Amino acid sequence: MRPSLVLVTVGVGLLAAACGTDTAVGDDGDQPVPRATWFQDVAPILSKHCMSCHQAGGIAPFSLTAYEDAVETSEMITKKVDAGEMPPFDAREEADCTPRFGWQDDPRLTAAEKETLHVWIEDGHALGTETAIAKPPSTALDGVSKTMTPTQGFTTTGTKDQFICYVLDPGNTQLAWLTGLQVRPGNDLVVHHAVITEVTKQAEIDAVVAARGIGQPWDCGTSATPGDFVVNVWTPGNQPMRTPTELAVPVLAGAKFVMQIHYHPAGQNNDIDFTSVDLKFSSVWPRKMYFVAAFGNEFAAPNLQPSPDEAPGAPVAFMIPKNSADHPETMSRTIDNLGGLTGVKVFSVNPHMHLVGTHISGKIVRPAARGTNPANECLGNGGWNFDWQRTYIYDAPIDSLPSIEVGDKLEISCRWNNTLANPFVQRMLHDSNLPPQPIDITLGEQTTNEMCLEIFGLAVDAPPQPAMISAPFTLPSLDAQMLRPSSVASRFRTSGN
């Protein structure tokens, strides 16, 4: 039953006013006027920020689309929102690292919206005048042009993580521009991440199709992932890849995609997995081309910096000691090769760690200020939750985005809580069939390892549009240090180089 507002006597109302409450008194002096109501104030906030996940069939454990559900969970909602745990968005603005720009689709509530939730609870969950509630924004990719699905699924086995690849065919017979991509795991309990590369050279296309077929799984755990560049990296909780029409991925005529999936089978549901990939194409010739790069996961000096936890004079090594509640590691690498690419901009930042992480930040250190780019710039900074990884897209025009040039240095810093006080440590040990005692953690691809990695979406100058769409299209040199697929993919593996 929906509660009604409690009638209050004039005397009590005057006493409340004298005590400084903000509850207004009605014209008749008997009934307080609620400062916020469900239909007029609270439902629009929850629809905008929460209902995409918190709805029937959504990924959240309960729904918030009905008044009764919101009333029942209202105290928990405000607690989670005030703590910054909900909506899931780990970007942080801190004194030592705050990006120049905000983020697109930032779901965090404003101070005014938080206050509205609080006063709604304080005033007794007023219902208000019934009206239609706006539909929450969709988390799915809109305008899908094609969906690619393996012809044969894969079932994980054993207790070790597995790397499985598939050749997928986008089916385009001429150059196409990709502005959207969404990876949809068939069994999200075992899909740890996915890397999508594009194979463009005909000889390599013929070889990989002849050897592997289309849509057939093969073990690629000890081999390099085929491809000329990385199109997308999907991680749990991430939203679809979306770019404006002026920025797109070139998909060459006859090109094939290779999807490398990292499966984590230990202690999980071993149902068969058919992970699909949705594609969205644009007919607009873009100003910029989109590629994916990755930095971090450094194993040794000089790129891996000494940790304060290491003994003086000891060799520099990546090691998160057991029972360490706040272990730091910092990595840096100077960009010595861009393969002749020009106009390179950082469009997005996607941090990546494993279960034990608590914080990650990325900075760029330039030899000097360059135009509107400061000498020292924070590219991204935030907390960490493995289940809610996200690609953070700058809310700024492409021409204003941070620029990258040869000689710039990227710095990645991470922190971990490797104690049983961290529930993710308990989860890691349980999923790996280990005793409930923390272990020393090294760098690597297994879930019992850790990572410290920043994945960047880059925008580089596109060639001019030819008079005929059928004219030959030649990719720019992608031998840039940051764009080699072997370099990007290997940073999710054990080599780190």
N, C-alpha and C positions, 0 to 999 in steps of 0.2 A: 504494500500500500504506500502511495506517495505521501510523505509527511506534509502537513500544512504549517504555515508560520504560526508560532505561538503568540497568542494575544498577550499584550503587556499593558498593565494599568498605567494611567497617566503618571502616577507617582513614581513608579519604577522607571518609566521612560525618562522623566526629568532627572532622576538619580543617575541613570546611565549617562545622560548628557553631561551632568555635572562631573562625572568621573572621567570624561574625556573620550568616550567611545565615539566611533564615526557612524554608528547606526542612526539613520534619519528617522524622525517620528512622522507618521502620517498626518494628514489634515484633520482626521477625526481625533487625534491624540491617543488612540488606542493601540494601533498596530504599527510596528516599525517597518519602514520601507527598506527592503533588502538592498544592499550595495551591489550585489551581483546575483544573477539568476542563471539557471542551467541553460535555458534556450537562448537567452539574449547575450550571455557573456562567456560561460564556461564551455559549453559545447563547441562554439567556434574555435576556442583555443585548443581543445583536445583534438578536434578534427584537423586543424592545421599542423599540430606537432606530434600527435600520438596515435590517431586512429588508423593510419596507414598500416601499422603493425598490430595495434590492439583492436582487432575486429574479428568476426567469425571467419575461421580459416586463415587468419594472419599468423605471422611467425611468433607473436607474443603469446604468453601463456594464458591471457585472459582478455576479454573485450572491454572497451570503454565507450562503445557506441550508444549504450542505453543509460538513462538517468540513474536507475537503480544500481548498475555496476559502478558508475562513477562515485555515487554516494558511499557505497561499501568500501571502496579502495581510496577514498579521497585523502585520508591522512597519509597513506603510503605514497600517493602521488606527490604530494607537496614535499615529503621527506626526500624522495628520490630526485625531484626537480631541484630543490634547494642545494642538495649535495653535488649537483652536476652529473649525476649518474644517468638521468633520463632527461630528454631523449638521448640515445647513444650518440655522442659527438665529443671526441676526446681532444679537439683542438684547444690549446690554452694560450692565453696572453699573459706572459710573465716578464718581469723586469729584465732578465737576461736574454729573452728571445720572444719578440712579438713581431709577426710579419707586418709588412707595410700595408697589406690589403686585407680586407675581410674575405669571407668564404661564400661562394654560391651555395644556395639551399641550406644555409645555416639553420638547423632546427631548434636551437636553444631559445628558450622563452625570454622575453624582455622582463625587466624589473616590474613593469606595470602588469604584465600578464601573470607573473608569479603572485603579485599582490592580489589580483582578482581571485585567484584560486584560494588564497588564504581567507579573504573576507567572505567568500561564498561559504566556506566551512564555518567560520565564526558566526555567520548570520543564520545558520541552520539549513543550508543546502536548498535555498529557495528555487522553485521550479520555473517561475516566470510564465510568460505567454507562449503557448505551444506554437512552434513554427518549424519549418523544414530545416534540417541541419545540413550544412554544406558537405558535399562528398569529399573525403580526405584525398590528398594527392596520391597518385599511384606510384608504387615503387618499381613497376615494370617498364621496360623500354617501349615507347610508343612508336607507331608507324613501322613495325617490323617488315622488312623486305623479304627476308629469307631466314629459315631456321635450319641449322646443320646439326644432325644427330648421328652418332656412330651407328653403323649397321649391326655391330655386335657389342654387347655390353661387357663389363668387367666386374668380377667378383674378387674382392681382396682376400688374401690368405696369409697365414702365418702371424708373426708378432712384430715384424719389421716393416717400416714404411716402404712403399713401392712407388716407382716412377713409371707411368704407362703413357704411351703416346698414341695418337690417332691422326691419320691424314683425313682432312675434311675438305669438301669441294664447295666453294661459294657459287660456282656455276656461271660466272660472268664471262662473256666472250669478247668484251672490250673493256677498256679502262673504266673503273668505277671508283667513286669516292665514298668512303665509309665514314659516317658521322655518328654511329651508335652501335654498341655491342653489349650483349648481356649473356653471361655464362649462367646456366641454370643447372646446378647439380641434381642428378637423379637420386642419389643417396648422400645427403649433406652430412651424415654422420661420419663418413670416411673421406670426403673430398677436402683435403687440406689447403690446396691452392691449385690454380691452373695458369699456365703460360701459353699464350697464343702467338705463334710466329707465322710469317708469310713467306712462302717459297715462290720466287718469281722467275728464276732461270729455267728454261725449258729442259735442259739436260738434267738438272737436279730434280725437276718435277717428274720427268719420265722415270728416273732411277728410284725415287722414293715410292712412287705409285706402283711400279713393278715389284718392288721388294716388299711393300707393306699393304698394298691395296687401299681402297677407300673405306674409311670407317671401321677398320680392323685394329684392335688393340695390340701393341707390342711393347715389350720391356725395353725402355730406353734409359734405365738406371745407370748404365755405364758408358753411354754414348752421347755425343753432342746432339742437341735438338736441331733438326734441319731448319733452314730458313735464312732469309736475307735481313730481316729485322723483326723486332717484337711489336705486335699490334696491341696487346693488352695483357695485363696480369690481374687475375681475379683472386680475391681472398675472402674469407667468410665475413658476412655482414656488409660487403661492399655494394654500392649502388651501380647501376649500369654505366658503362662508358658513354658519355654524350659530349659532342663538341658542336660549336656553332658552325654554320655552313661555310664560314670563311676559313675553317680549320678542319682538315679531313685526312684520313688514311688512304693513300693510293693503293687500290687493289688492281693489279695488272691483269690484262686479258689472260685467261687460262691459269692464273695463279691458284695455288692450293694453300690451305692453312694447315698447320700442325698444332694440335692441342696436346700439351704435356700436362698430365695431372699427377700431382703428388697425393697418393692415397695413404691414409693413416688407419690401418686395420685393427691394431691391438685393442682388445676390449670393446670393440664397437660392433654395430650391426653390419653383418657381412652380406646383406642383400645385394643383388646385382645393381650396378650403376650404369645408367645411360645419361651422361651429362650433355646437354644441348647448348648450342650457341646461337643466339638471335642476332641478326645483322640488320642495320638500317643504312640505306644508301641515299646519297644526294646527287642531284643532277647539276649542282652548282660547282663550277671550277673554283677551288679555294685560293686564298692568298697564301695560306700556310699549310704545311703538311705536318701530320701528327705522328710521332714515334715515341717509343718507350725506352727509357734508360734506367739503370740502377747503380747505386753506389753504396758501399759499406761492406760488411762481412769480411773485414780485413783480419788476416791470421797473424801477421808478424810485422815487426818494425821494418821500415820507418812509418808505414801507413797506420799501423796499430800503435797507439800511444801508450806509454806506461800507465798502469793503474795504481792508485794509491794503496790498494790492498796487496800489491806485490812487494816482496822483500827487496830492500835496497841492493842493487847490483845484479838482481836475478834477470834472466832473459825475459823480454817482453812476450807475453802469451795471453791469449784470451781464455780466461778461467773465471767462472762465477762460483765462488766457494760455497759449499753447503753451509746453511745456517747464517748466511750473510743477508741482512735485511735491506740493504741499500747499496748494492755493488754497482760501480760505474765502469764503463768502457767508452773510449773516444777514438774515432778513426778519422783520418784525413787523407785526401788524395788530390794532387794538383792535376788539372786537366792539361795534358800535353798534346792532344790530338783531337781535332774536330772534323777530320776528313774533308776539309774544304767547305764545310757547311757554313752558311751565313745567316745572320738574323736569328740566332738560336735564343728562344725564350722558354722560361719555365711556366708551363700552363697549369700543372697540377702536381701535388705531392701525395704519395701514398706510402706511409711508414709501414714497416713489417718487422715483427718480432715473433717469438713463439709464446708459450703459455706463461712463463715466469716474469715477463717484462712488466714494468710499471711506468716507464717514461721514455720518450724518444724525441730528439730535436735535430734539425738540420740547418746548417748555416753555410753561406758562401762568403769567402774572404777574397776580395779583389785586390790587385796590386795598388789600386787607387780608385776613388770614386769615378764613375763613368756615366755621364749624363745624369739621369734621375736615379741611377743605381748607386747606393752608398758603398763605401769600401767594405763594410761589414754588414751583412744582411741576414736576418733570420728568415729562412724559407718555410719552416714549419716547426711546430712545437706542440707537444701534447702528452696526455696520459696514455694508457694502453689497456686495451681489452681485446684478447684474441678473437672473441666472438663477434666483435663489432669493428672490424677493420674498415677503413674508408679511404677513398680518394678525395682529397681536399682540393677544390678548384678555386683559384683566385677570382674574386669578384672585381675584375678590372678589365679594361680593353686590352686586347692582345698586344698592341704596340707599347703599352705601359708596363707589361709584365717584366719580372726580373730577367736580365740577360746573362748569357754565359759565353765566355771567350777563353781561348787558350791562355794559360797562366793563372786563371782563377783556381781557387782551392775550395773543395767541399769538405765540410766537417760534420760528422754524424756522431751524436752522443746518446748513449742508452743507459738505463738503470734497471736493476732487477731486485726482486725480493725472493730469495731462495730459502725461505723458512716455511714451516708448516702453518704459520699465521696467514700465509697467502693461500687461499683456497685453490688457486690454479696450480700450485705445487702439488697439493693433494690430488688434484685431477690428473696431472701429468704422471705421477707415480702410479695411480690406479689404472689409467689407460695403458700403461706400459708393463703392467703386471709386476710391479716392483714393491718391495716392503715400504711401509709408510714412514720412511726416514729420508730427509733431503740428501741429495747426492751432488758431488761436484759436477758442474755443467760446462761443457766445452762448445765451441762453435761447430755447427754442422746442420745437416738437413733432417735428421731424425727428430721426432717430437721430444726426445730426451736431451736434445741439443738446444742451443739458442741461436738467435740471429740479431743483427743490428743493421738494418737495411732501409734505405730510402729509394723508392721507385718514383721516377719523375716522368710526367708527360711533357714532352718537348714540342714546341712549334718551330719549324724551320721554313725558310722561304720556299714557296712552290714555284715551279717554272711557269712562264707565261702560257696562257691558253692558246693552243694552235688553232689555225683556221678550221681544221677538220678534226672531229673527235677521234677518228680512226687513225690519225697520224701517230707514228711510233712515239712511245713514251719511254724515256730513260730515267731511271732513278738517279738521284745524286749519289756521289760516293758515300757509302754508309760504313766506311772503315773507321769511322770515329770511335775513339776508345770507349765511349759510353753507349754506343749503339750496336756493337757487335752482338748478335744473338747468343753467341757462345759466352760472351762476357756477362750479359744480363742473366741468362739461364743459370750460369755457373754460380752466380751469387746466391742462388737458392740451393746450391749443392755444397760439396765439400772442398772444392779447390779454392774458392774465394778470389780467383783472379780472372 
